[in-house]
Amino acid sequence: MNIILLGPPGAGKGTQAARLVEDRDMIQLSTGDMLREARTSGTEMGKKVAAVMDRGELVTDEIVIGLIREKLEGPEKGGFIFDGFPRTLAQADALEALMAEMGKKLDCAIELRVRDEVLVDRIVNRAKEAAAAGKPVRADDNEESLKVRLMEYYKKTSPLLGYYHAKDKLKRVDGLAEMAVVEASIKAILDS
Ligand code: AP5
């Protein structure tokens, strides 16, 4: 199965994708992780996107579509989980075209429904926990960047809910529930 996890920053996309990788042998395609990796390894592209990411803004469609194209050409295993992609209507159209070109199909887009207040707490806590454990803190995990990330989500990504609804591919789960409950809800959708 090929699925999209949709939701604002801190909704739990990465957490749930990791559980599906573990349990269902799926492949997580996180454009956020790919971009952070490019920054760490100091590629030209990584340097180009660093400031944009730190401010909480979206990087260009062209860059992320290129990253996804490369990964789709790789092994498929139990299917792809798109985590943090697509984030704009142009990216959604590009994904559809890429999948068609490669003879693959998207099964569903799962929205993790949450409330903004909870997201702020989750992100601030994630930063505190990383710092306490001596791990690197994401440069965009602060209240100022989070405001921008949320606004980017509402302006540019939330229209995808209508897009996938119109294609009869949108499913919803309560992202405020305990992680194990969210996981069970997602698996129930995959098994239905
Ligand atoms: P990206 O890395 O995708 O970040 P994001 O969407 O802001 O998402 P997060 O990773 O913060 O949250 P998440 O939903 O994965 O939640 P998580 O599971 O970590 O993007 C970063 C940047 O890269 C963007 O701002 C942009 O600049 C660029 N970018 C990336 N993709 C792009 C694209 N396609 N186009 C353009 N630009 C792009 O959970 C968060 C915390 O909550 C964790 O501490 C977790 O333990 C906790 N938690 C999770 N679930 C629960 C639960 N059910 N109950 C309690 N706590 C929970």
Residues whose N, C-alpha, C, O or C-beta is under 5 A from the ligand:
A	BS01	AP5	G7 P8 P9 G10 A11 G12 K13 G14 T15 Q16 T31 G32 D33 L35 V52 M53 G56 E57 L58 V59 V64 D83 G84 F85 P86 R87 R122 R126 G175 L176 A177 E178 M179 V182
